Amino acid sequence: MKKQIKIVASLLVVLPLVFLTSCGGDDQIEEAIEDVVEDTEAEGNETYYQIPSPDEMFGFIKESGLEFNGELLNPIQNADNYTDPKMQALNFGIYSADLAYTAAFEEFNETTKYFGTIQKLAEPIGLTSAFDKSLIERVQGNLDNSDSLVAITNTSYFAVVDYLDQNDQGDKLGIIAAAGWLETVYVVANTTDYAKDKAAVDRLADQKLTLDNLIDYLDKYKSNEDVSEVLGWFAELEAVYAALPEEEAETGISFKKKDNGKMVLGGGSSVTISEAQFNAIRDKVNEIRNSIVKTEA
């Protein structure tokens, strides 16, 4: 089980190259992903899940010219109202994405607040060990350094992944990753103008492929009641995404398995989306996300 979780963490490190192609050419991207595949094949892995970390999408939308909208963040004062373990794990994922969002846009004051919030939420869901003293000191010492702060938020995210890996808690990892991914899509969908922001619209459409991987990962833990409920929500979103046509593209990256079982890189898929489909996806994402962050009156 640990090896299957590790491939998620490995891809979290590599996939920023896929989203931010300005960091390197296609050859560099393919070489990096091939290294991950070869390393995990050597350990006998057979299942691969492409689940990106929140900062990847936010880095992309910042490069696309979309503006920061603090009103989309889940207010930090809501954290005290999440007392159910499932809701605490879900909102840990939400706040982790909000943390990455503020760091990507250099909203340093908000970044500090959201780091403190996820640190606080980590305690009731058993993740305190993922936030050691040195990590906290690094945050405090780099509040005016955007590059370092982004790197630190990534470190905190990977620390959580590693902790859950070491403790065989793939079910909790699935819930947190699902919520974090949902929040990134929520932010993108609600800061994108369909008529003006084609690159962001296309990126949102491409999340159909990520959602498929995420659902496959959650399905492994559906015997867990909380995971099963979350899986149901995302299945509803998948049904909306299913209306989007998907075609093989000459460019792009995907994993394919040959007859001999070896994982290799193949051509990616191109997903197209109409304005009506864009609105339908945004509405369903908003519905699920708002049901997660809501608090009792």
N, C-alpha and C positions, 0 to 999 in steps of 0.2 A: 504493500500500500504506500509506503514512504516513497518508493521510486516513482510512482505515478504522480504524487504530489510534487516531487522535485522537478519534473518536467515542466510543471506549471511555473515554478519559480525560475527555472532556466529561461523559459520563453519570456517571462516578465522582463528579464535583463536584455534580451535580444530584440524584442519587438519594437522598442523605441526607434531602432534603425529603420524599421519598416514604415512607421508613421512619419518620422522626420527624415525623409530621404535626402535632405540637404546635408546631413551629417556624413554621407558617403554614397558611392555609386551602387548600382544593382549588384555588381560583382562582389563588393564588400558585404552587402547584406546577405547574399546567398552563402558566401563563405562563412559568415558568422553563424547562420542558422544551421549549416551543414555540420559545423563543429559541435553544436548542441545535440543534433541528431545522432552523430557518430558516438559522442560520449555516452549518451543514454542507451544507445543500442548495445554498447559494450557491457552495460550493466544488465541487459536482458529485458529492457522495457519494451512493451508492445502497444501501449496506449498513449496518445499524445493529445494534449488539450491546449489550444491557443487562447489564453485568457490574459489580455493585457492589463497592466497596472494603470491607474487613473491618470498619471502625469503624461502618458503618451498622447492621449487624445487632447489634453489641454495644451500641450506643447504645439500640437498641430493647429488647433483653432487660434492660438495666439499668432502663429506664423501666417494664418489666413486672414488676419486683420480683424477678427471678431473682438469686441470689447468686453471687458470684465463687468459683470453684473452681480453685485453683492447681494441683491435682493433674492437671488436664487439659492443662496446658502441656507442650510438648515440652522436656525439660530442656536447659538451655543447654550442658551438658557433652557432649551428643551431637553438637554441631556439628563437632567435630574428626574424627569418625568418618565423615563424609560426604565421600568422595573422588571419587566418580563425578560428572561434570558434571550429569547429569540429576537425580541425587539432591540435589546441591547446590542446583540451581534450585528443585526441589520444596520442599525444606526452607527455602529462603529465603522462599518463599511461606507456609509453615507458621509460621515465626518472625515474619514480618511480621504475620500475623493474631494471633499470641500477643502481640506488641507492642501492637497496637490494643486487645486485650482487657484487658491490664494498665492501659493508659492510661485506657480508658473507666471502669474501676472504681477509678481513683486509687490503684493499687498502685505507687507511685512508684519504690520500690527495684527492683521487678521490671522496670518499664518501662526503667530505665537499663540493666539487665543485658541485656534483650532488644534494645534499640537497639544496644548494643555487639556483640551476636551477629550481627545482620543486617549490621552494618557489616563485621564480620569475614568473613562468608560472601560478601559482595559482591565481594571481591577475586578469588577463584578463578573466579567466573562473569562477570568483566568488568564489574562495576557500581560500581567504586570511585568513578568520576567523578560518580555520582549523589549522593554524600555529601561535600559540600564543607565547608570549615572553618567557615563561618558557621552551617551547619545543626547541626553538632556543638556549637558554642558556645551555640546557642539551647537545645539540650537541657540542657546543663550549667547554664544560667542560669535554667531554668524548672522545676526539679525539684519545686517546691512549688506550682506553678500548674497546676491540672488542666485548665482550658480551653486554656491555651497549649500544654500538653504533648500534648493530643489533636490540636490544630491542627498541631503539629510532626510528629507521627507520620503525619498525613495528608500533610504536605508531603514527607516522605521517601518515602512510597508513590508520590505523583504524580511525584516526581523520577525514580524508577525507570521509571515509565511513559513519561515524556517522553524519557528517555535511550534507551530501547528504540525509541521512535518515531523519534527522530532517526537511529538507526543501523539502521533497517529490520530489527529483530529481533522480528517479530511471533510467531515460533515460541516464543521464550523468554518473551515476555510471556504467551502463552497458558498455558504450563506454570506460571509463577509465579502468575498470576491463578487458575488452576484449583485449585492447592494452597491458596491463601489462602482461596478460597471454601469449599473442603472443610473447612478447619479451623474456620471460623465455624459451619458446619452441625454439625460434630462437637461443638463446645462447646455449641451450643444444644440439640442432641439429648440430650446427656448431663447437662444441668442442668435439663431440663424434665420435669415430672410431667404425664403425659397427662391425668390426672383433674382436676388443679388449675390448670394453666397454659394455658388455652384460647388466649389471644392468641399465646403462643409456639408452640403446636402449629399454629395457623393459619399463622403466619409460616413455619414449617418446611415446611408443605404448599405454600405459595406459591413456595418455592424450586424447584419443578418447572419454573416458567416461566424462572427464571434459568438453571437447568441446561440447558434447551433452547438458550438463547442462547449459553451457554458452549460447548456441544458444536458448535454451528454455527461458532463462532469457531475452535475447535481443528481442525475439519474442513478449514479453509482451508489448514492447514499439515501435513496428515497425511502428506505426502511425507517429512517429517522423521521419522526412526525413533523418536526419543524422544517426539515429539508423538503419533505413531501409537499407541504403547504406553499413554500417558496417556489418550488418547481411548478406548481399549478399556476401561480401568477405569471411566471415566465413562459409557460406554455401558451397562455392567452396572448402574450406579446408576440410569440413566435407565429401564432395563427395570423396576426396582422401582417407581420413581415413576410409570410408565405405568399402574399399577393404580389410581391416584387419579383419580376422576371430576373433570372440569373443566367448569364451566358459565359462561356469560356473566353478568356481574354488572352491576347498574345503576351501581355506583360503582367507582372504581379507574381506573388509567391504563395504557394500552397504546398501541403504535404500530401504525397501519394504513396501508396504501398505497392511495390512490385509483387509479382507472383512468388518470389523467393522470400517475401516478408520484409525486405529492406525498405526503410522509409527514405524517399528521395524527394527533391524539389520538383514541382511541376508548375505549369502555367496557372495563374490565379483566375478567379472568377470576377466578372463585372456585373454589378447589380444596378439596375436602373430604377428610378422612383419618380412618380408623378406628384404634383402638388397635393392632390387628394390623398395619396398614400402617405406622403410626408406628414400631413395633418393628422391622419389616422394613427400613425406611429407615435407622434408627439402626444396625442390625447391619451393613448393607452399607457405610455411611459409616465405621463403626469398622474394618471389615476393610480398606478401601482406605487409610484414614488411617494405621493401624498398620503397614501394609506400607511406607509412605513413611518413617515416623520410626524404624523399627526399626534397630538397629545390630548389627553382628556381635558374637557373644559372645566 
